[in-house]
Amino acid sequence: MLQHPQIDPVALQIGPLAIHWYGLTYLAAFGLFMWLANLRLRHQPFAGITNPPWTRRDVEDILFLGVLGVVAGGRIGYCLFYKPAYYLSNPLEIFAIWQGGMSFHGGLIGVMLAMVWYAHSRKRPFMEVMDFVAPCVPTGLAAGRAGNFINGELWGRVADPSLPWGMVFPGAGDLPRHPSQVYQFLLEGLLLFALLWLYARKPRARGQVSAVFLMGYGVFRFIAEYFREPDAHLGLLAMGMSMGQWLCVPMIGAGAFMWWWFGRRS
């Protein structure tokens, strides 16, 4: 079995200033989004044929609003989905984001609300904005999972001892576990990015690229949850599914319906 490398979560210490690896993965996520979004400006229908036309300024504004949506939505989503009773009793701790606790599904809702505001303020169709953004997101998710692995958190379920890549994580006992952070890095990050980027390169009905993102992430996260240790305070819920899986079900359903609906309208 493998041993987790137990990397120091602090990447660089300068006096009292500590720069954490997890913070650097967030910076990497935002940098990758900026790079990919600028490449998206060369793709149809964003390459100068929309009204108003898309520019680099749009990318910068979307990134700024997206960061706000990710942080606020991710934190509020975690509090509501995973520990509602605790944070209802300790409301001030909602703001203690340095203690950890972020939800992808909450972050997604936060980003969508931010994009609603952006689309309205710029007089752009909301689904056009979401189709622009969607292919640029999975690499950021991959960066976040790399941060989870470095921190040795969100480890997987106990694995068969014969599994060659079974790993012992600090704080998780002496049994080998699935490195579920790596599974999610590969599935929700790299594979979803490759599929979505290729799909978005060809003309699609408005809204279908966003629909494929919802379906793709939902399916890949649902699969990965079978290898990820469920939250200790929740465990497995109805039908033996984790909270993450239950949150993915409406994503998959909504994505499938959107793909059919927008394709039918087109």
Secondary structure, 3 states (H helix, E strand, C coil): CEECCCCCCEEEEECCEEEEHHHHHHHHHHHHHHHHHHHHCCCCCCCCCCCCCCCHHHHHHHHHHHHHHHHHHHHHHHHHHCCHHHHHHCHHHHHCHHHCCCCHHHHHHHHHHHHHHHHHHHCCCHHHHHHHHHHHCHHHHHHHHHHHHHHCCCCECECCCCCCCCEECCCCCCCCECCHHHHHHHHHHHHHHHHHHHHHCCCCCCCHHHHHHHHHHHHHHHHHCCCECCCCCCCCCHHHCCHHHHHHHHHHHHHHHHHHHHHHHC
